[in-house]
Amino acid sequence: MVRGGWDGHSPVEATDAFLPFLRSSGFAVDVSDSLEVYNSSLPAYDLVVQCWSDGELTEEQFGCLEGAVRSGTGLAGWHGGLVDAFRHSRGYMRMVGGQFVAHPGDFVEHRVDVVSTHPVVAGVRGFTVRTEQYWVLTDGLNDVHATTTFAPEDPWHAPLTVPAVWTRRWGAGRIFACTLGHAPQDLAVPQVRTMVERGMLWAAGRS
């Protein structure tokens, strides 16, 4: 578990909330509050859970993380801790498959629609939350499991639907991303909590 960066996303509190689940699921968890864990080859971890908003990766650190994922280590995270991290690293954004660009209106009530039957979202129905609605740029390699739609308003002229939850293959590795999770209370929403827990297991190859 790698956590830190911008304090506004409560990286310690948010990740601490999932430690009991991970341990009860059979994981031995190492926690790093520094990006130095990416300074050299990672051990053969099943999963990296990353919650590090903003920040900068060196080329060597990105190479370490990307090499681990490509070789089979899962990568999972939520909100800015995964999709608004290391903006300067094009390689990182390409690997993760999405990048945050805006949350118009700041904290708004919006709907999350489930659009697949993947194990991460099986049995989860669409729901409404009031928090940041992430506008993300993504590519076609993602398997999208939930979406959110921005209503048209100035300056965009039509509804825009973007992924809210996706999975992705990268080499032998699996990646899980959820754009919800600005604050610990968002991660406590039952549907969000379920998807994140399942997403971590899926990324680790345990679903």
Residue pairs with C-beta under 8 A, 6 or more apart in sequence:
1 15
1 19
1 22
1 29
1 30
1 31
1 32
1 48
1 49
1 50
1 51
2 32
2 35
2 37
2 38
2 48
2 49
2 50
2 51
2 52
3 11
3 12
3 14
3 15
3 31
3 32
3 33
3 50
3 51
3 52
3 81
4 11
4 33
4 34
4 35
4 51
4 52
4 55
5 11
5 51
5 52
5 53
5 54
5 55
5 80
5 81
5 85
6 53
6 54
6 55
6 80
8 53
9 51
9 53
9 79
9 80
9 81
9 181
9 182
9 183
10 183
10 184
11 51
11 52
11 53
11 81
12 33
13 184
14 51
14 78
14 81
14 181
14 183
14 184
14 187
15 31
15 49
15 51
17 184
17 187
17 188
18 49
18 187
18 196
18 197
18 200
19 29
19 31
21 197
22 29
22 49
22 200
23 29
25 201
25 206
26 206
27 46
27 47
27 204
30 45
35 52
35 55
35 57
35 61
38 57
38 61
38 62
38 64
38 65
39 60
39 61
39 64
40 64
41 64
41 67
41 68
42 48
42 64
42 65
42 68
42 73
44 73
45 68
45 73
46 73
46 74
46 204
46 205
46 206
47 73
47 74
47 75
47 76
47 200
47 203
47 204
48 65
48 68
48 69
48 73
48 74
48 75
48 76
49 76
49 77
49 200
50 75
50 76
50 77
50 81
50 82
50 85
51 77
51 78
51 81
51 82
52 81
52 85
52 86
53 79
53 80
53 81
53 84
53 85
54 80
54 84
54 85
54 87
55 85
55 86
56 86
56 88
56 89
57 65
57 86
57 89
57 92
62 86
62 89
62 91
62 92
65 75
65 92
66 91
66 92
66 95
66 170
68 173
69 75
69 95
69 170
69 171
69 173
69 175
70 170
70 171
70 172
70 173
71 171
71 172
71 173
72 171
72 172
72 173
72 205
73 173
74 173
74 174
74 175
74 176
74 200
74 202
74 203
74 204
74 205
75 82
75 95
75 96
75 170
75 173
75 174
75 175
75 176
75 203
76 82
76 175
76 176
76 177
76 196
76 199
76 200
76 203
76 204
77 83
77 85
77 176
77 177
77 178
78 177
78 178
78 179
78 180
78 181
78 187
78 196
79 132
79 134
79 178
79 179
79 180
79 181
79 182
79 186
80 100
80 182
81 181
82 96
82 177
82 178
83 96
83 98
83 99
83 100
83 134
83 136
83 177
83 179
84 99
84 100
85 92
86 92
86 93
87 93
87 99
93 99
94 139
95 170
95 175
96 168
96 175
96 177
97 138
97 139
97 141
97 142
97 166
97 168
97 175
97 177
98 136
98 137
98 138
98 139
98 142
98 163
98 166
98 177
98 179
99 136
99 137
99 138
100 134
100 135
100 136
100 179
101 135
101 136
101 137
102 135
103 132
103 133
103 134
103 135
104 133
104 135
104 150
104 153
105 133
106 132
107 130
107 131
107 132
108 130
108 131
108 132
108 133
109 128
109 129
109 130
110 128
110 129
110 130
110 133
110 148
110 149
111 126
111 127
111 128
111 148
111 149
112 126
112 127
112 128
112 129
112 146
112 147
112 148
112 164
112 165
112 180
112 191
113 126
113 146
113 147
113 148
113 149
114 121
114 124
114 125
114 126
114 145
114 146
115 144
115 145
115 146
115 147
116 143
116 144
116 145
116 146
118 143
118 145
118 167
119 198
119 202
119 207
120 145
120 165
120 167
120 176
120 195
120 198
120 199
120 202
120 207
121 145
121 146
121 165
121 195
121 198
124 146
124 191
124 194
124 195
125 191
126 146
127 189
127 191
129 180
129 186
129 189
129 192
131 180
131 182
131 183
131 186
132 182
133 148
133 150
134 148
134 162
134 164
134 179
134 180
135 150
135 160
135 162
136 162
136 163
136 179
138 144
138 162
138 163
138 166
141 168
141 169
142 163
142 166
142 167
142 168
142 177
143 166
143 167
143 168
144 163
144 165
144 166
145 165
145 166
145 167
145 195
146 163
146 164
146 165
146 195
147 161
147 162
147 163
147 164
148 161
148 162
148 164
148 179
149 159
149 160
149 161
149 162
150 156
150 159
150 160
150 161
150 162
151 159
152 158
152 159
152 160
163 177
163 179
164 178
164 179
164 180
165 177
165 178
165 179
165 180
165 195
165 199
166 176
166 177
167 174
167 175
167 176
167 177
167 199
167 202
167 203
168 174
168 175
168 177
169 175
173 203
174 202
174 203
174 204
174 205
175 203
176 199
176 200
176 202
176 203
177 199
178 192
178 195
178 196
178 199
180 186
180 187
180 189
180 192
181 187
181 192
181 196
186 192
187 193
187 196
198 207
201 207
